[in-house]
Structures are given as structure tokens and as C-alpha cells.
Amino acid sequence: MGQTAHVSAVVWSAAVSLAAWLWLLLFQGWFWRTDVRLPASREPDGWPDVCVVVPARDEAAVLPASLPSLLAQDYPGRAEVFLVDDGSTDGTGDLARELARRRGGLPLTVVPPGEPPAGWTGKLWAVRHGMELARARDPEYLLLTDADIAHAPDSLRRLVAAARTGGFDLVSQMARLRVESLWERLVVPAFVYFFAQLYPFRRISRPGSRTAAAAGGCVLLRADAAARARIPDAVRHAVIDDVAVARAVKRSGGRVWLGLADGVDSVRPYPRLGDLWRMVSRSAYAQLRHSPPLLAGTVAGLALVYLVPPAAVAVGAAAGSPPCVLLGAAAWLVMAGTYVPMLRYYRQPLWLAPLLPVTAFLYLLMTVDSAVQHRRGRGAAWKGRTYARPEAAAEEA
């Protein structure tokens, strides 16, 4: 009797999981599709001025693969690069100047931002300093990009054309992350897949939609829209600064677009699981607004949606319950099917699709660890620079 009740509970859980997957498949903004790329555009009659802001802290290892691509932009208008060297100890600023001297291209200015005041995350303080310098040039657009991002020669040109043609105040591309090591193959495509599930790209650009997000590695922002939304001051506490910036722009009446990138790539390696773990856990609990109830709901939701299907197949096979096996297998199949387009985008083997529950379990552990680190008062960090938790920063202010 007890075993029958146990199997019955698993059957019902598998049925709920399958229903959840059918809803995600059909009604969550087609999040699983990977065809949201820069929209069709036409070149403007006159190319606007653009200033590029690059926050950098101890980036000497990646700059040779990224900065030359930024300086070599084939942009018909006036463009200038400001690299904000935030207290690097590895010679980042000197290396940037040397690369600019050897490679030429767009003008480069390297500046230090000074220590961030209380209430500012390190990266956003560096961005603010760069934006202040850029505004002295009175550009129409600001390109906010990370030091590990390599751009195709026409990247800036295409971004500006898309923003002008579509009337967007913010155009962002989710850079294609590096996928070479075993752990990168297992974790990285799922990272983008989960992000798209939370913030379906099609909804972001839809007029009237409340969904807003951006990808911090590549954000083209109209300067007047940034001023209207008080960027970055309005989001100075944010750990997930790209999403916060997009929300601020949209709330101030701006139009936002986000899609997957072609020709915008991250060159930063994450060879070990620990590297990826830190990347995810740094912001996972902040994404849940540091709320224990949201954490509990997220853990339960991840378990129901991602872990129940394979568990139902195993329990059903062991107990000889065809309904349990069929429901679990159906949910698992839909799950794997929605993951296939992202694996193709990352040019990864499709046998990784059925392993998505394993990756989801890792993300569950990372999220819990993020909450544990927060409760221990360790706060968040940017490139080794730690800063206070949001509530602590507010008290200091």
C-alpha cells in the first residue's frame, strides 16, 4: 500500500511537470527559439557619434583577444573608446595603451575611477566614471561593453543601424560565451537557456510588455535615454546591472531590444566548475531579490520542472508503472527538445540535451550557495572587489 501511494505521488508530480513543460513550450514567449537576432536595419544618412565605455579590472589575460577588435571597428562616424582601469594590479591599463599604440584604430583613453563610494557596486562605479568622460564629447550613443568581449569589425555599425531603424533606446546582444572545456559545454548553453526562459527575448521588445533585460557585455544606449533614466545612478546598488539598466530605461519610457549575438563573443575562459560556479552564484540570490520565500519557490520549481521527469522514469521502471514512465519520459522529451536550439546555436552535440536535468541540479545548488554566501555577509564581488549587501549599503548611505 505504501509503495503504491509513493508511485501515485510520483505519477501526479510527473503529470504536473509535463503540464508545466507544455505551458513553457507554448506560452513562455517562445523562449527556446534562437532566431531573435539583430533586426533588419538600414544605414542612416548620417552616422551619429558614439563613445564606448569599457570597465576593466585585472583583465590583462583577455585584453589582447578583445580590445584590438574594439579599436578596429569599421564605423563611418566618430567613435572613441574609454577604458576605465579600476585598480588593476596586473598592468591592464599599460597593456591597453600598448595595444592601442601597436594596433591603432579608434582613439583610446585609459583612466582610473578611484575608489567607489558606499552604495556603489565596483563595476557600475567604473561605468559611471566612463560615462561622465564620454558625455563631455556629447555623443548620441554610448556602447557599454565588457573587457572580455570581442567584436566583429561591423559590430558597432550594425548596432547603431538597428537602433536607428527600430527606434530603440537600448539595443543589447547576448554575447556568445566560450564553450570549449567539458564544464563549459555542460553549463554555458544552459546559462543562456535559463536566462531566456526568465526573460523571453520576444517579450522584451514588445510594446506594452513589462519584461525588460539586457546583456551587460554589449549594450548600445542612447545618451539622452540614459540621462532620462538616471543611468547608472538609479541602479548603483544593482548586482545584475544589465537587467537593472534595461528596466530603468523601459520604466522611463524607452524602447529596449535584446537578442542573441552574431559576431560578439566572450573570450573569457571558464575551464573549471568552480569558475562557472562563482559566475552563477555571484548574482543568483540577487536575482531572487534576496528573498527566502522566492528562494524556496525557485528550488521547488527547479525540482518539479527539471528533476521530477527523470526521477519519474526511474521510479516507474523500478515499480513497473507504465503511466509513471510515460509521463516522466514525455516531460523529459519536451524539456530536451526545447534545449536543442540552444545547443545548435552553441554548436554543441545534441546528446547534451537529455543531460539538462543534471545541469539544472547544479544551478539549484549554485542558487542555494549564493543565498548561503549572502547570509554569511560576504556580499557580492566584481573581479575580486567586494562590496556591501544592498541593505547594508543603504544603511551606510
N, C-alpha and C positions, 0 to 999 in steps of 0.2 A: 504493500500500500504506500509506504513512504517513498519507495523508488518511483512508483507511478506518479505520485504528486510532484516529485522532483522533475521528472521528464516533462510533465504537463506544464510546469512553470517555465521550463526552457523553451517549450513549443510556443507558449504565449509571448515570451521575450523575443523569440526569433520572428514571430509574426509582426510584432511592433517594430522590430528592426527593419524588416522588409518594407513595411509601410513607410517608415522614415526615409528609406533609400528611394522609394518610388517618388515621394514628395520632393526630395532633394534633386532627383533626376529631372523632374518636370517643372518644378515651381521655384527653384532657388536661382533664378536668373541665368539658367544655362551655365552655371559656374564652371562646369567641367570642360567646356569648349575652349579651344586655344586660338581662335581666329580673331580675337579682338587685338588688332594691331593698329599702328598709326593710321588714322582715317585718310581718305583721299584728299589731296590738297592741291592748290595751285600756287605758283610762286608770286609773291607780292610785287607790285610795280616798284616799290622802294623797300629795301631791306632795313629793318629797324636796328638800332644799336642794342647790343647785348653785353652784359657783364656776367662772367662766370665766377661763382664762388665755390671754393674747394676747402672745406675744413680738413685739416690733416694733423695727425698726432702719431709720431713714430711709424711713418709709412715708407721708410727708405726701401724696404723689401719689395714693395709693389709699384712704386713710382716709375721706375724705368719701363714698365709694361703698360702704364696707364697715362701718365702725364704727356708724353710725346704725342699720343693720339688726340689729346685735347688741344694741344698747341697747333696741331696740323689740320684743324678744321677748315674745310673748304667753304667758308662763309662769305658771301658777297658784301655784306655790310660791315660795320665797325664792331669788333668784339675784343674783349680784354679779359684776362684771367687773373683772379685774386686768390692766391693760396694762403690760407691762414694757418700758420705753423703754431699749433697750440702746445708749446712747451716740450717739443720733441727732444729726445736725448740720443737719437740715432743719426743726426745730421740731415733730417728731412728737408729743412729749408735750404741748406747749402746744396744738397743734391738737386733740388728743384731748380735752383738758379743755374747750376751747371748744365742740366738737361736743356734748359731754355737757351743757354748760350751756344750749346753744340747743335741743337736741332733747329733753332729759330722758330718762326711761326707767329702765333698770336702773342701780343705783349703779355708778360708775366710780372706780377708784383707779389712778393712774398713778405708777409707781415705777421708779427705776433699779436695775439689778442689780449694778453695779460690774464691774470687770474680771474675766473668767473666769480661774481658776487653771489651771496646766498640766494637760493631760489632759482638759479640757472643751472641747467644741465650743461656739461662741458661742451658738447658738440654745438648746441644752439647758441651758446655764447660766442663760439668761434664764427658761426654763421652770421650772427648779428654784427660782429665786427667787420666781416667781409662785406655785408650788405650796406653798412654805413659808408665804407670806402667806395663801393660801387655807385651808390646814389649820388655821390659828388660828380659822377660822369653823366648823370641824368639819362640812364638807359631806359628803353621801353620795356625790356625783358631782363629777367635775372635767371640764369641757369644755375641751380643748386645741384652739385654732383659730388660724389664721394671720391676720395683719393685712390680707391681701388677699382674705379670704373674706367674701362677702355671704350672709346667711342669710334665708330666708323667715321671716315672723313666727312660724310654728308649728314652726320647725326644732328648737329645744331641747325643746319639748313632745313632739314625735314621737320624738326620740332617747331621751329618758327613758322614755317609754311602751314603746318597742321593747326597751330594755334590761331593764326590769322584767318585761315579759311573757315574754320569751325567756330570762330568767335569764342574760343576758350580762354579763360583767365589763368588756368593751370593745366598743363599737359605733362603727364608723367609716364615713364616707361619702366616696367619691372625688369631690371637688368637680368640677363641670363647668367645665373650663378655657375661657378665652376663645378663640373661633375667628372672627377677622374678617379678618386680613391673609392674603395669599397663603401665606406661610410657616407661619402658624398652621394654616391649612386642611390643608397638606401634612403637617405634623409632629405636631400636638397629638393628633388622634384616634389616630394610631399609637402615641403615647406611652402612652396608656391601654390600647390593644390589646396592646402588648408586656408591660405590667405585668400584665394579666390572664392572659396566656399564661404568665408566670413564676409567678404566684400566683393560680391559678383560685379565684374567689370562693366557689364552692360547697364547695370543699375546706376553706376557712378555718374555716367554722362547723361542719364535720362532726366529731362526737366521735371521738377517736382519731386524727384526721389530724394530721400534723406540720406541715402548711402553715400559716404564720401571716404576716399582713401587716396593715397599716393605712395610711390616707392621712392624712398629718400635718395637712392643712387642717381636718379635722373628726374629732376623736376624743373620744368620751364615755367616761370611765374611772371605775370605782368607786374611791373613795378608799382603801378597805381593800385592794382588789386591787393598787393602785399601791404601797401600803406593803409588801404581801407580796412583790411582785416587785422591790422596791427601785428604783422608778421615780422620778426619772430617773438616780440614781447608778449603777445597774447598766449603763446604756447611755451613759455620759458621753462615751465615745470615738466614738460612732456618727456617721457622716456621714449614713446613711439612717436617721434616728432613728425614723421612723414604723414601719418594718418591725422594727427592733430592739425597740421598745416592745411591739409585738404578740407577738413571740417570747418576751420576758421574761414577759409576762402568761400566755401559754399554758404555758410551762415551769413556772410556779409553780402550775399547776392551774386557771387561769382559762379562761373561755369567751370566744371572740373572734368578732366578725362584721364583715364588710366588704362593701360593695356600692356600686353607682353611685348618685349623688345626684339627687334632685329637690328643687330649692329651696335648694341650697347651691352657690354659683357663685364662681369666682375672677374678680376684676376686674382682675387684673394683665395688662397687655398685653405681648406678645412680637412686636412688629411686624417685626423683622429676624431673619434667620437666625442672626446672631451671638448674639442674646438667647436663642434656643432652644438654640443650641449650648452656651452656658455652663450653662444649666439642666440639660442632659443630662450633659455631660462632668464637671460638678461631682461627680457621685456614681457614674458608670458603672463606673469601675475599683474603687471601694469595694464595689460590688455583687458584683464578682468576687473579693472578699477580697484584692485587690492581688496576685493570683497570676498569674504569666506563663503557666503551663500552662492555667489557666482562660481567660485572655485568648486564647491561641492556639486553644483549643477553641471559644470563642464566635465568633471571627472565621470559623473554618472552618464552623461550624454555620450562621451567618448566610448565608455564601456559598452553601452547599449548599441550604439551605431556601428562601431568598428570591431569590438571583441566578441559580442554575442554570436554573430554569424558563424565564425569558425568553431566556437565552443559548441554551438548547437549541432553542427555537423559531427563533431567528435562524440558528444553525448548521445546523439541519435543513433550513430553507428554502433556504439557500445551497448545501448539499451535495446537495439532492434526497433527503433521508432521511425518509420519512413516519413511521417509528417515533420518530425523534428529535423531530419536530414534535408528534406526538400526545401523547407522554409529557410533554414540556415544557408543552404547552398545557393538558393535564389538571391538572398540578400547579399551574400558574398560575391556572386556573379555581377550583380548591378554595381556594387562597390568597385570591383576590379575594372569593370567596363568604363566607369566614369574616370578612372585613373589613367587609362590607356592614352588619351590625347596628350596628357602632360608628359608621359614617358616618351611619346613620339617627339614632342617639342624639344625635349632634352636629349633626343637620340639615344635612348636607353632601351635595353632589351625588355620585351613585354612580359617576360616571366617574373619581373619585379611586381607586376600588378597584383597578383594574389598575396604578395607579402605586405600589402598595405596595412593589415591589422598589426603586424609586428612593429611597423614604423609608428602607427598610431599609439601603440602601447609605450613606445619610447617618448613620444610627445606628451603623453599623460604623465609619465614620471618627471619629465623636464618641467612641466607646469607645476606639479606638486613641489618640486625642488625650488622653483622660483618663489613660491609662496613661503617655503621654509626659510630661504635666504632673507626674504623681506621681513619675516617675523623676528629674525635674529638681528635685525637692524643694520644689515650690511648695505642696504640701498642698492642702487644700480651703478653702472660704470660705463665710461666710454674710453676705450683704449687705455685702461688702467687708471683713469681718473674717476674716482668715486665721488658721489655726491649724495646729499641727504635725501631721505624719503620725502615725497611731496608734502605730507602733513608736517614733517619736521621743518622743512624749508619755509612753509607758511608761518610756522610759529616764530622762526628767526626773523622773518620779514616784518 
